[in-house]
Amino acid sequence: MITLSLQECIKQHRFRELFVEDLGWDNSSSSLEMVVDEQSIKLESVAEKRGLRVFACRLHRTSLANRGLLRRVQKQLIRHHHEHIIVYHSDEPMKQVWQWAIHQDDGRKVRHREHPFLSCNPPQPLLKRLSNLRFSLEEEESATLVDAMARTRRTLDVIPEQEMFARFPSYAKQSDELAVAMRAGEPGAFDRFCEFHLRLAKKSSRMLYHWFGMDEDDAFQIACIGIVQAARRFDPTRGYQFSTIASFWIRNCCQRYGLGAAYLIRFPVHIFWPLYKLQFTERQLLASYGMPSARERLYRSCRNNGVRVRDWESFDRVKNIQTFSVLERDDWDSLRSIKDPGKSPIERQLVKELQQAVLSAIARLNQREQIILHYRYGIGCGEHTLEEVAGIYGVTRERIRQIQARAEEKLQIYLSQLDPRSKSPVIEEEHANGQGAPRVLKEIDPINAPELLLQISDVESPTDCDQNRTSKNGPMCVGASRKEVSE
C-alpha cells in the first residue's frame, strides 16, 4: 500500500525517515568516504535491517547520469558492506537513482539494477513495490537477512521503468558545463554550445536523406536550425539531456523547412505527410494485388485517412519533378498562367505616392484631429480603440468618434482637391475658431478616406503619437487640452 508519508519522503529526499519511521527498519548513522574517478564521494548510512544497509549519497546531476561511475562506487562499497542498497540523489534538479546489486549463482558475476527517476514524479510501480520493504512489529522478531534480501529482490530486481542515463557521460558533462555558462549569459557561450552539438545535427540530418534524398550540406544546415531553436529553450536544471529536446526540434525543422527545400513544387505541410505515408501503402498494395485492384484499394485508403483523391493524384504526378523541363506542354502553360501575388513596381510606386498624398492631407488638419487619426488607424503607432483614445483625453467615446468623423470629412475634401477627375467642391472657410476648418456647401464625389488610412497604417507618421504629457489627471497630448477636446 502506498502511503502519503512514503511519497512525501521520497519527493523531499528524507530517506532516514522513510526507512526508519515508515518501513520499520533500524536506524544507522555511520558514514564512508571514497575517491572514484578523482571525485570525492561520501556515503551516509541511514538504515539497516539484519545486516542489509541503506546508504544515501548526494551527487551532481551529471554524475547521476553516469551509470559507469555509480557501478564503480558500488564495487568499492561491496568491500566494506556486502549487502546494501544505495540511493543517489541530487538537489538541482530533484532526482534519484536507487541502486542494488546481487551476485549470480557462480559467485563472480554481479547483476546491477539502477532505477532513475525525478523526485517530483516517482514511478507508481516502484512506489507499490517499496511497500514490500515494510516490516511490521509482528514480523520484527522473525525477520532475518535472508528475508530482507528476498524482499529487496522483489522490489528492485526488475527492469527499470525509466532510462535516464547518458550514453556518453563525458560528452554529457561538457554539454552541461556549456549549458550552465550559456544560461549565465557568458559572452560567446551560446555559440560554443551550438558548435559543440554539431555532431548531433549531422547525425540527425540523415532523416532528410531518407525522406527526400536531399543534399548533405542542405540537410545539415536545416538540422543546425533545429539545434539553435533547441538551445534557446534548453534548461539544464530540469534534469534532462540536451539530446532529448534537440531531437524533437531537429525533427520539427526537418519536417517544416526540409519539405520546402527538397521539392521544386511546394506542398502544404498538413497535406504532404499523409500523402507521404500513403506511398508505403501503395507499394504494399501493388505487391499484393497488382495495378487495377491496388488503385481501387488505394483510393479507399485515401478516403479512410481523410485524404482527397485529387490531392493524391497531384502529388503522384509532381513529386519526382526536379525541373520544369520535364513537364508536358499543358502543365507548363498552366504553371505559367499563375499570377504572381506580389505587386508590380508600378503598383508599388502608386501606393507610395498615395501614402505621401494622404499624409500631406492629414498634415493640413489641426493637431488634435491629426493625433486622433494616428491613434485610431495606427499610423506611426499602435492602433487604438475609441475607449483607449477617450481615456487618454479624459472624454467620452462618442466625443472622440465625432472628432474622428469630422476629420475624415475634411480629409475627403482635401483628397478630392488632389484628384483631377473629381468635381470641384465649393468650400467655405470658417475662421471663427482660428483653425480654418472647411465646411462643404455643395455635393462632391466622396473619396473613401478611412480605406486610404488603413492602407498607410504601416508607415511612420511625421507627427509623433507618443508625445504625451503626464499631469495629475493623466496623459495629455501636446497642443490639445481636455477643454479643447471636450469642446
N, C-alpha and C positions, 0 to 999 in steps of 0.2 A: 504494500500500500504506500502510495506517495503522500507524504505529509507536507504541510505547508512549511514547517521548520526545515525539512530536508532541502526543499527547493531554495529557500532563502539563504541557508548556509552555503549552498553551492554558488549561488549568484554573488554572495558577498565574500567568498573565499574564507569562510570561518570553518576550517576543516577540523580543528580540535573539537569545537562544539558539535560538529556534525557526527563525528565518530563516538565521542565520549557520552554526550547527552542524548543524542537521538538514536544511534545504533547500538549503544550499550557496550562499547569497547572500554578497555582500561586506559587510563591516562599515562602518557610518556612524555618526558621533557628533556631528552638528550639531543645533541647536535653533532654533525660531522662535516668537516670541510675537506675538499679535494680540489685538485687542479686538473682540468681536462681541456686539451687543445689551447693551452696557455690562458685559460679562463678560470677564475676562482669561483667555485660553486659551493654553496652552503646548504646542507640538508638538515631540516629540523624534524625530529620525531614527534608526532602529535598524538599517536595512539598505538596500542598493541593488544593482541589477543593470542595468548598461549604461544608466544614466540613469533608471531606474524606481525611485523611492524609496518606502520604507515608513516611515510616521510612526505613533507611538503617542501617544495623548492621554488623560489622566486627567480625567474629568468627574464631576459629581454625578449621582445616579441620575435626578433629574428632567430633567437636560439630555440624558441618553441617550434619554429618551422623546420628545424634541422633534426631529422629523425636519427641520423648517424650520431650526432652529439649526445642525444638522450640515451641511446643504447650504450655508448661508451661510459656514460655516467653510471648506468645500471651495472655494467660489467665491473667497475671498480667497487660499487657498493656491495656486490654479492660476496666480496672477500670478507666483509665485516658482518653482514647480516644476510643469511642465506635466503630466507623467505621474507619478502617485503612487497609493499605497494608504494609507488612514488606518484605524487600529484604535483606536476609542474604547473606554474601559473604566472601570469604577467598582469600588470595593472593598467597598461595602456597599449592595446585595449584589454578589457577584462576577458581573459582567455585561459583555458585549462587543457592539460594533457594528462590523462590517467594512464599510467604505465604499469604493466605486470608481466613477468616472465616466468616460465616454467621449464624445467629440464625434461627432455624426452626420455623414453624408456632406456635408451642406450647410455644415458648419463652424460653425454657430451654435447649434443645439440640442444640449443635453447630456443624456445618459441616465444617471441615477443608479441605483446599486444599493446598498442597505443590507441587511445580514444581521445582525439582532439575535438574541441567544441568551444563556442563562445559562451561565456558565463551567463550572459543575458538570455540565451536561448539554448539550454541544455536539451539533448535528445530525450524524448519521452521514454523510448525503450530502455535507455540506460538508467533513467530515474527509477523505472519499475524494477530493474534488476538489482539496483542498490539496496532495495528493501530485503534482499536475501542475506545481506551482511548484518542484519539486526539480530541481536541476541537478547532474549527475554530473561527475566530473573529465574524462571524455572529451568532454562537451558544453560545457565551460567555454571552450575556445578558439574554438569556432564560434558561441557564443551572441551574439546581437545584441539591440538594443532591440526590434526587430520580433518576435523570438522570445519575449522576455519579455512583451511586450504580448499576444501571441496566447495564451500560457499563462495570463496573468491573466484574459483574456476568457473562456476555457473554465472557469476556476474561479469567477469572481464574476458573470459576465454571465448569470445565471439568476434565476428567480423565487425569492425567499427562502422558506425552509421555515417560518419563524415570523414573526408580525407582533406586535411588542411596543411600537409607538409609540402615544402618546396622541393622540386625535383633537383635543382642545382642550388644548394644552400649558400655558397659563396657569392653566386650571381644575385640571389635574393637579398643578401646582406648589403652588397654595394648599391643595389637599387633602392633599398630602404634609406641608406645614408644620403643618396642624392635626392630622394623624395623629401626627406626632412629639411635639407638645405633649400629645396625649391619652395616648400611651404613657408619657410622662414624669410623668403624674399631675398636671398643672396644673389648678387649680380651674376648673370650667366648660368645660374643653376638650372633654370628651365631648359635651356639649350643643351646643357650637358646631360640632363635626364633623358631628353628625347633622343639624343645621339646614342646614348647607352643602350636603348632598346630598338635600334635599327635592325638588329638581327631578328627580333621578333616580327618586325614589319616585313622583312624579307621572306621569312618563313610563311607568314600568314597570307602574303600576296599570291601564293601558289593557287589559291582558290580561283583567282581570275584567269589563270592559265586553263584550269579545268573547266570553268564555266564558259568563257568566251574565246579562249585562245589568244589572249591579249599579249602584247609585247611585254617583256620582263621589266624594262625600265618604267613603262607607263603604269604597270601594276604596282611596282614598288612605290612610286610617287603617291598613288591613291592610298596605299596602306600607311604611308607616312602621315597622311592627313588624319587617319584614324588614331595614330599614336599621339598626335598633338591634341586632338579632342579629348582623348582619354587622360592625358597628363594634366589638362586643365581641371579635370573633375576628380582626380585621384587624391584620397586622403589616407596616408599610411597608418594613422591611428585607429582605423576601423578594423584592422586585423586581417585584411585580405591581401593577396599578392597582386602586383600591378598587372600581371598577365591575365588575371581573371576579368578585370574591367576592360583591359585593352583588347582582348579577343572579341568582345561584344562590339566595341566601337569600330574596330577594323572591319569586321563583317558588315556592319551597318554602312560604312563608307564604300565598301566594295559593291554592295547592292545598289547604292544610290548613284555614285559617280562612275563606277565601272560600267554600268549599263549605257550611259551616255557616251563614254569614250570607246566602247567596243563596237557599236553598231553605227553604220552610216545613217540609217533612218532611226529616229528616236522613237522609243516605245514608252508609254506611261508606266511607271513602276508598278502600280496596282493592277495593271493588265498583264505585264510581261511575265511575272513569276508564276502565276497559274498556267500560262501558256508554256513556259519553260518546263514545268513539271509534266505537262501533257506529252512532251516529246518522248519521255520514257514509256508512258502508257502506249503511245503509238508504236514504238518498237516492239513491245511485248505483244500487242495485238497483231502486228504484221507477221511476227514469227509464229504465232499460234493459229491464226485464221486465214492469212492471205489478204490480198489487197481489197477485194469487193466487200467481204464481210467485216474486215478490220475498219474500213471507213465508216460503216454504219454504227459499229460499236463505239468508235471514237467520237462521233457526233453525239451519241447517247451519253458518253462520259463527259463531254463538254457541258451538256445541259445539267447533268447531276452536280458538276462542280461550279455551276454559276458562270460559265464562260460562254460567250456568244460564238456561234459557229462562224460568223463572218470575221470575227477577230482572229480566230484560229486560221482561217484561210489566208487572211492578210499577213499574219505572222509567218505562216509556212512559205509564202511567196517571197518575202523580202528579208528573211532572217540571214540568208547567206550572201546578200548583196554587199560587196566591198567597194564598188564603183558604179556610177550611174551609166557607164557604157554598156553594161550587161542588160540593161532594161530594154524591153521592146518599145517600139515607137509610140504606141498608145500610152504606155505607162510613163514614158519620158515627157510626152505632151501634157499629160495630166499633172505631173510634178511641176512643170514649168508654168502651168497656169495658176499655181498657188500664189496668192498675193502676199507680198512682204508686209507683215503687220507694222513695221516701223514707218515713220513719217519721212517723206522725201525732203531734200534740202530746201526746196521752195516752200513747203508747208511749214518747216521749222522757222524759216525767216519770217513768214507771215505771222506765225504765233509770236515771235519775238517783237515784231513791230506792233502787234495788237497789245502786248503787255506794256510796252512803253507808252502807247496812246492812253490806255486805261489808267496807268499810274500818273500820267500828266493830268488827266481829267480829275483824278482824286485829289491831286495837289491844289486844284482850284477851290476845293471845299474848305470850309473853316476847320480849324484844328480839331474841334470837338467831333465833328462828323467824320473826319479822316480817321481818327483813332478808333471810333466805334466801328467803322467798316473794317479796319485792320483786325480788331478783335473778333468780329463776327465771322469773317471769311478766312481768318488765319493767314493774312498777308504779312510776312516777316515775323510772325509769332504763331503760337498755337491757336487753334480755333476755339472760341469761347461760346458758351450758350448765353441766352438772354439773361438768365438768372445770375450767371457769373459776372457779366458786364454790369448789371444793375447793382450787384454787391460792391463792385469797385467804386461806383459813383454814388452809392447810397440812395438810389431812386428805385422806382418800380420797374418791372419788366416791360410794362405797357409803354412807359415813357421812353425807354431805350428802343422799343420797336417803332414808335412814332418818329424818333430821330433817324433811325435807320431807313425807314420808308421815305422820309423827306430827302435824305441824302441820295438814295437811289434814284428818285425823280430828277434831282439836279444832275446826277451823273448821266442819265439818259439824255438830257438836253445837251450837255457838253459833248457827248459822243455823237449825237445827231449832227452837231455842227461840223464834226470831222468827216462825216460820211457824205460824199458828193451826191449820192443817189437819194438821200433823204430830203424831204421838203424843208424849206427854211422856216423855222418856227418864229413866231412873234413873241418876244420875251420882254417883259417889263421888269426893270431892276428896282428892287426895294432897298433904299439906302437909309431907311428909318433906323434899322438896327446896326448900321455901320458895317455890315458883313457882306453886302452885295448879293443877297440871296435872290435867285431868279424866280419869277412867277410866270407860269405858262398861261397865255391868254387865248391861244388857238390850238386846235388839234395838230399833232405831229405824228409821224411814223415812229413808234416806240422801238428802242433798241433794248434787248434783254440785258440790263446791267448786272443783275445777280449772276447770270450764267457766265458773263465775262469775268466777274470777280472770282468765281470758282476756278477758272482756267489759269489765273495768275496767283493762286494761293500758295504756290511753292517757290515764289521769288522773294527776294529780300525787299523790304519796304524802305523807301527813303526816310520815312518817319519812324523813329524808334518807339515801338509799342510798349516797351518796358520802362520808359522814363516816367516813373511814378514817384510821387512824393508821399511820404508817410506822415500823417498827422495824428492827432488824438482820435479822430473819428474814422481813421482807416486810410488806405492808399488813395491818392488823388492824382489825376492825370495833369500834366503840365498844360497850362493855358485854359483849363476848364475847372471851375469850382462847382460845388454841389448846387449852389444857387443858379448858376448858368445852366446846368443840365436840367434841373427841375423846371426852369422856365421854358 
